Amino acid sequence: MSIDGDPKASFLDIPTPGRVYRLQAANREEMALWLVLLRKIRDFYRYQSNEMAQRMQSWSAVVLPSAFSLAKREGPLWKRGYYNRTWKERYFILSDGHLSYFDSRESTNQRKGRITLAGSHVVTMADEEPFVFSIVTSGRSFILRAASQTDLEEWLAEIDKEK
């Protein structure tokens, strides 16, 4: 059962210890709003009480991966560490004006960090290293490297749209 074709865009299952709740949206935009609200509720209650946090813990595995269908772009990039200046491959998801990163695609229920794109600017650093760019925010600069020139251009175009 689906509305307007794509079941991934119109259904979201939230398992809890007692039952599974299924939310149905009319379209992708409505589902995107539901996901934003559910993340905010989950994050709020996560810090309110241990009991509620335990109940909400199962939401991490459902709500965040469901954003893949709504992500503007996702995939691996290399990130230079802030303190340890070595390069580490991370899995990035661009969505809702943020660039979130994880250890790998399989570990997307444990976010390593999140870059807020509002008010940031992007600088390409091709003269230093190929396929390298920096996202400069008010608090910090994030130095990232794509796998190829095409990959770099696609990431930059999508990041620019999300700002």
Backbone bond lengths (Angstrom), bond angles and torsions (degrees), N, CA, C in turn:
res aa  C-N    CA-C-N  psi(-1)  N-CA   C-N-CA  omega(-1)  CA-C   N-CA-C  phi
1 M - - - 1.442 - - 1.523 108.73 -
2 S 1.305 117.25 125.41 1.450 120.69 -175.45 1.525 110.39 -150.48
3 I 1.298 115.43 154.46 1.466 120.94 175.28 1.520 107.68 -106.12
4 D 1.302 118.12 130.73 1.460 123.58 178.27 1.524 112.69 55.46
5 G 1.306 118.11 35.91 1.458 120.55 169.74 1.506 118.64 91.61
6 D 1.305 119.02 -71.20 1.461 122.12 -167.96 1.529 112.21 -79.21
7 P 1.354 118.27 106.05 1.460 119.50 -177.59 1.518 113.07 -66.40
8 K 1.313 118.12 -26.93 1.465 120.08 178.70 1.523 110.75 -66.92
9 A 1.314 116.10 -28.97 1.458 119.40 -178.06 1.527 112.24 -85.05
10 S 1.346 118.59 -16.26 1.454 118.43 -173.54 1.523 114.67 -115.79
11 F 1.337 119.86 -6.98 1.450 121.73 179.52 1.511 111.26 -125.93
12 L 1.310 115.55 146.24 1.457 121.64 174.47 1.517 107.59 -142.38
13 D 1.339 117.94 120.55 1.458 122.53 177.01 1.522 109.43 -96.16
14 I 1.333 116.06 131.81 1.463 121.56 177.29 1.527 107.71 -120.40
15 P 1.327 117.01 103.59 1.474 118.74 179.53 1.533 110.69 -79.40
16 T 1.319 116.06 137.34 1.455 122.51 173.24 1.528 106.23 -127.39
17 P 1.317 119.25 168.14 1.470 119.93 -179.03 1.529 113.61 -56.07
18 G 1.336 118.96 -33.90 1.451 121.18 -176.28 1.510 116.02 -93.42
19 R 1.331 117.83 -28.04 1.462 120.98 -176.97 1.519 110.92 -164.69
20 V 1.321 116.13 173.59 1.460 122.32 175.97 1.525 107.68 -111.96
21 Y 1.322 116.24 126.36 1.454 121.77 177.76 1.524 108.33 -97.57
22 R 1.314 116.88 132.12 1.462 121.56 177.88 1.517 108.53 -113.71
23 L 1.327 115.03 122.15 1.455 121.24 176.66 1.521 108.09 -102.34
24 Q 1.314 115.70 139.84 1.452 120.71 179.78 1.522 108.49 -123.29
25 A 1.320 115.57 129.97 1.463 121.08 178.32 1.523 109.45 -113.58
26 A 1.313 115.42 156.21 1.457 120.47 -178.45 1.526 112.31 -76.06
27 N 1.351 116.59 -26.64 1.470 119.57 -177.75 1.533 108.95 -161.47
28 R 1.330 116.12 178.19 1.465 121.80 -177.27 1.535 112.23 -63.73
29 E 1.326 116.58 -38.17 1.460 119.78 -179.20 1.530 110.89 -64.23
30 E 1.331 115.59 -42.43 1.462 119.43 178.31 1.532 110.37 -65.21
31 M 1.345 116.77 -40.25 1.464 120.01 178.06 1.523 110.15 -63.23
32 A 1.318 117.35 -38.50 1.468 120.40 178.66 1.530 109.75 -61.57
33 L 1.323 117.77 -41.06 1.461 120.60 177.51 1.521 111.46 -64.63
34 W 1.337 117.23 -41.72 1.459 120.74 176.79 1.525 110.96 -59.28
35 L 1.323 116.56 -44.24 1.466 119.71 -178.17 1.525 111.53 -63.86
36 V 1.321 116.76 -40.89 1.471 120.08 178.27 1.524 109.73 -62.01
37 L 1.341 116.96 -47.01 1.463 120.49 -179.59 1.527 111.90 -64.19
38 L 1.310 117.27 -42.29 1.465 120.43 179.93 1.528 111.60 -64.46
39 R 1.325 116.66 -38.65 1.465 119.18 177.00 1.520 110.70 -63.23
40 K 1.339 116.61 -41.82 1.465 120.10 179.63 1.526 110.98 -64.09
41 I 1.313 116.92 -43.46 1.464 120.50 178.17 1.525 109.94 -63.42
42 R 1.326 116.89 -46.62 1.466 120.85 179.26 1.524 110.90 -58.46
43 D 1.327 116.66 -46.41 1.466 120.38 -178.33 1.519 111.80 -66.46
44 F 1.341 117.14 -37.27 1.459 120.47 178.75 1.526 110.54 -63.60
45 Y 1.319 116.67 -50.74 1.460 120.08 -176.46 1.516 113.27 -74.45
46 R 1.307 116.66 -20.85 1.464 120.22 179.11 1.525 110.39 -57.56
47 Y 1.318 116.61 -32.82 1.454 120.43 -176.30 1.537 113.14 -101.41
48 Q 1.318 118.30 -0.62 1.457 120.74 -176.08 1.526 113.56 -81.73
49 S 1.311 117.67 -44.88 1.458 120.07 -179.46 1.515 109.42 -156.58
50 N 1.318 115.55 152.39 1.461 119.71 179.59 1.522 111.07 -63.74
51 E 1.332 117.26 -41.30 1.458 120.30 -179.08 1.526 110.95 -61.85
52 M 1.332 116.29 -47.94 1.456 120.17 179.57 1.523 110.17 -66.45
53 A 1.314 117.17 -38.04 1.462 120.77 178.76 1.521 110.28 -61.16
54 Q 1.320 117.35 -39.39 1.465 119.70 178.66 1.519 110.72 -65.81
55 R 1.329 116.61 -38.90 1.466 119.36 177.43 1.525 111.41 -65.58
56 M 1.347 115.58 -39.04 1.461 119.75 -176.07 1.526 112.75 -81.28
57 Q 1.318 117.38 -13.55 1.463 120.69 -175.42 1.526 111.28 -58.86
58 S 1.328 117.92 -36.93 1.459 120.47 -179.69 1.525 112.04 -65.58
59 W 1.342 117.51 -20.20 1.459 119.92 179.32 1.514 112.26 -67.85
60 S 1.306 118.57 -29.79 1.463 121.20 -178.40 1.518 111.18 -57.44
61 A 1.312 115.89 -41.11 1.461 119.86 -177.54 1.516 111.90 -70.91
62 V 1.326 118.07 -23.89 1.456 121.08 -177.23 1.516 112.28 -97.54
63 V 1.317 117.78 -50.38 1.460 120.59 -172.06 1.520 112.34 -68.44
64 L 1.335 118.52 -45.81 1.466 119.05 -178.34 1.519 113.30 -66.46
65 P 1.351 120.94 -49.38 1.457 118.18 178.50 1.525 113.12 -62.88
66 S 1.328 118.41 -28.13 1.459 119.85 178.27 1.519 111.30 -63.25
67 A 1.313 117.15 -21.90 1.463 120.66 179.12 1.517 111.77 -70.19
68 F 1.351 118.32 -14.26 1.464 119.99 178.92 1.518 111.00 -55.75
69 S 1.344 117.81 -42.23 1.456 119.59 -178.31 1.529 111.22 -68.49
70 L 1.346 117.49 -18.55 1.456 121.25 -179.18 1.523 112.36 -105.00
71 A 1.312 116.63 -4.15 1.458 120.76 -179.21 1.520 110.08 -67.56
72 K 1.330 115.19 141.66 1.464 120.13 176.93 1.530 110.63 -73.69
73 R 1.336 114.66 -33.59 1.460 120.35 178.26 1.521 107.64 -161.56
74 E 1.308 115.58 148.48 1.456 121.17 175.82 1.517 108.84 -149.28
75 G 1.322 115.63 153.16 1.448 119.66 177.80 1.512 111.65 153.31
76 P 1.316 115.67 177.48 1.465 119.55 -177.82 1.524 112.81 -80.23
77 L 1.315 114.75 143.38 1.465 124.03 169.88 1.521 105.86 -140.36
78 W 1.321 116.28 156.99 1.460 120.52 173.69 1.522 107.58 -94.08
79 K 1.319 116.29 135.47 1.461 121.83 -179.23 1.523 109.06 -120.08
80 R 1.331 115.45 131.20 1.463 119.78 176.07 1.527 108.16 -84.04
81 G 1.316 116.16 131.92 1.454 121.27 -178.02 1.516 112.71 -65.41
82 Y 1.325 115.81 153.58 1.463 122.00 -179.20 1.525 110.24 -74.94
83 Y 1.321 116.82 -47.29 1.467 120.81 179.22 1.526 111.26 -94.90
84 N 1.328 115.85 -51.87 1.451 121.33 176.42 1.526 106.81 -90.66
85 R 1.283 118.24 109.85 1.470 122.91 -169.28 1.531 114.43 -78.48
86 T 1.332 117.26 23.06 1.462 120.18 177.08 1.526 109.84 -83.66
87 W 1.332 115.62 161.19 1.463 121.43 178.37 1.522 109.22 -90.11
88 K 1.345 116.35 135.86 1.461 121.60 175.16 1.528 108.44 -131.33
89 E 1.308 115.01 135.88 1.457 118.48 177.14 1.524 108.92 -75.90
90 R 1.329 115.56 131.82 1.457 122.54 178.59 1.524 108.40 -130.94
91 Y 1.320 115.79 157.84 1.458 120.96 176.75 1.524 107.58 -100.47
92 F 1.330 117.22 124.86 1.463 122.81 -175.10 1.523 111.22 -111.44
93 I 1.336 115.13 144.19 1.466 122.45 174.80 1.524 107.34 -129.74
94 L 1.322 115.64 122.18 1.463 122.71 178.76 1.520 108.90 -99.90
95 S 1.337 116.44 116.17 1.455 120.30 -176.02 1.524 109.72 -165.27
96 D 1.315 116.51 146.42 1.469 122.63 173.99 1.525 113.48 54.07
97 G 1.333 118.51 35.56 1.459 121.10 177.81 1.513 114.34 75.62
98 H 1.322 117.02 15.43 1.462 121.97 179.42 1.523 109.81 -133.33
99 L 1.320 114.90 152.67 1.457 121.89 173.25 1.528 105.79 -116.39
100 S 1.329 116.14 103.28 1.458 121.66 -179.03 1.513 108.89 -93.52
101 Y 1.339 116.34 147.13 1.463 118.67 177.75 1.518 111.53 -133.17
102 F 1.342 113.15 150.58 1.449 123.45 -172.53 1.526 109.32 -136.60
103 D 1.329 117.27 163.63 1.462 120.32 176.60 1.525 111.21 -59.96
104 S 1.335 116.55 -41.86 1.466 121.51 -178.97 1.520 108.96 -158.33
105 R 1.317 116.53 172.97 1.465 120.52 177.97 1.521 110.19 -63.10
106 E 1.306 117.28 -33.51 1.461 121.99 -178.18 1.535 112.42 -72.14
107 S 1.321 117.91 -19.11 1.469 120.59 -175.77 1.526 112.32 -108.21
108 T 1.331 117.37 34.15 1.460 120.29 -175.93 1.524 113.98 -74.26
109 N 1.322 118.04 -0.70 1.462 118.76 173.47 1.529 111.06 -90.12
110 Q 1.352 117.20 -0.34 1.462 122.20 177.08 1.531 109.31 -130.09
111 R 1.302 114.44 87.67 1.464 119.91 -177.23 1.521 110.40 -68.86
112 K 1.343 116.66 134.31 1.469 122.54 176.53 1.530 110.89 -82.05
113 G 1.325 115.91 -36.01 1.447 119.80 -178.03 1.509 111.45 -169.99
114 R 1.329 114.67 172.37 1.460 120.77 -177.72 1.519 108.84 -147.81
115 I 1.315 115.66 129.98 1.454 121.97 179.54 1.528 107.67 -106.37
116 T 1.327 116.44 119.70 1.459 120.95 176.29 1.524 107.71 -83.02
117 L 1.325 115.37 124.03 1.461 119.95 -173.38 1.531 113.39 -87.39
118 A 1.325 117.79 -20.25 1.473 120.48 178.93 1.526 109.42 -61.88
119 G 1.306 116.41 126.66 1.462 121.25 179.56 1.520 114.71 79.92
120 S 1.320 117.49 0.86 1.467 119.92 179.17 1.531 109.70 -91.16
121 H 1.315 116.16 167.41 1.459 119.51 170.12 1.528 108.60 -137.40
122 V 1.319 113.97 153.90 1.460 121.43 -175.17 1.516 109.41 -110.01
123 V 1.327 114.73 134.15 1.464 121.21 179.51 1.526 107.92 -123.53
124 T 1.334 116.44 126.43 1.460 118.61 174.36 1.523 108.57 -83.42
125 M 1.321 115.17 144.78 1.459 120.42 -175.21 1.529 110.16 -124.64
126 A 1.330 115.85 41.28 1.456 121.06 -175.41 1.520 112.88 -61.63
127 D 1.317 117.50 -26.80 1.463 119.81 -179.71 1.532 111.43 -71.24
128 E 1.332 118.23 -24.51 1.464 121.68 178.59 1.519 111.52 -86.25
129 E 1.327 116.47 -52.52 1.460 123.14 179.13 1.520 107.99 -146.40
130 P 1.329 117.77 149.41 1.467 118.52 178.91 1.528 111.56 -70.17
131 F 1.323 116.16 144.36 1.464 125.52 174.45 1.531 113.77 65.67
132 V 1.332 118.39 21.01 1.461 122.18 -177.79 1.529 109.49 -103.09
133 F 1.341 114.72 138.81 1.460 120.68 174.94 1.522 109.03 -143.19
134 S 1.313 114.75 162.53 1.454 120.95 -178.91 1.523 109.18 -126.46
135 I 1.329 115.59 137.51 1.463 120.96 172.46 1.525 105.66 -105.93
136 V 1.316 115.54 115.42 1.458 121.59 -176.23 1.529 108.58 -101.82
137 T 1.335 116.09 117.78 1.464 122.20 177.47 1.520 108.11 -109.23
138 S 1.311 116.66 178.28 1.463 119.57 -179.98 1.528 111.81 -66.12
139 G 1.322 117.45 -26.16 1.457 119.51 -176.94 1.510 115.87 -102.43
140 R 1.337 117.63 -19.12 1.461 118.40 -172.21 1.517 111.06 -171.09
141 S 1.324 116.23 162.45 1.465 122.52 173.63 1.521 108.79 -110.32
142 F 1.324 115.84 135.18 1.455 122.27 177.43 1.520 107.95 -110.65
143 I 1.325 117.03 122.42 1.465 121.18 -178.47 1.520 107.76 -103.19
144 L 1.345 114.80 122.53 1.467 121.48 -174.62 1.521 110.09 -127.26
145 R 1.333 114.91 154.76 1.465 120.16 179.13 1.526 109.28 -134.05
146 A 1.322 115.22 130.42 1.465 121.97 177.28 1.530 109.57 -90.26
147 A 1.311 115.72 168.79 1.466 121.01 -178.07 1.524 112.78 -79.35
148 S 1.340 116.93 -26.47 1.467 120.22 -176.72 1.529 109.49 -153.84
149 Q 1.314 116.43 171.79 1.460 121.23 177.77 1.526 110.59 -64.21
150 T 1.320 117.00 -40.59 1.466 121.08 178.37 1.522 110.59 -62.77
151 D 1.322 116.38 -45.83 1.458 121.82 178.50 1.532 110.40 -60.18
152 L 1.323 116.28 -43.86 1.465 121.72 178.07 1.525 110.96 -58.37
153 E 1.325 116.89 -49.74 1.458 121.58 -178.29 1.525 112.04 -62.06
154 E 1.340 117.05 -38.87 1.461 120.76 179.15 1.534 111.25 -67.26
155 W 1.337 116.65 -43.97 1.464 120.26 177.54 1.535 110.42 -60.99
156 L 1.333 116.75 -47.05 1.467 120.55 -177.74 1.528 111.63 -61.93
157 A 1.326 117.12 -40.21 1.460 120.61 179.62 1.530 110.97 -64.56
158 E 1.323 117.40 -44.22 1.464 120.78 -179.34 1.534 111.97 -69.88
159 I 1.329 116.38 -38.86 1.477 119.50 178.06 1.522 109.53 -63.38
160 D 1.333 116.77 -41.26 1.464 120.53 179.67 1.532 111.38 -61.25
161 K 1.342 117.46 -37.87 1.465 121.28 178.52 1.524 112.20 -67.88
162 E 1.333 117.16 -29.98 1.470 121.66 -175.92 1.526 113.74 -83.04
163 K 1.334 117.61 -15.55 1.473 120.45 -175.47 1.491 113.68 -68.93
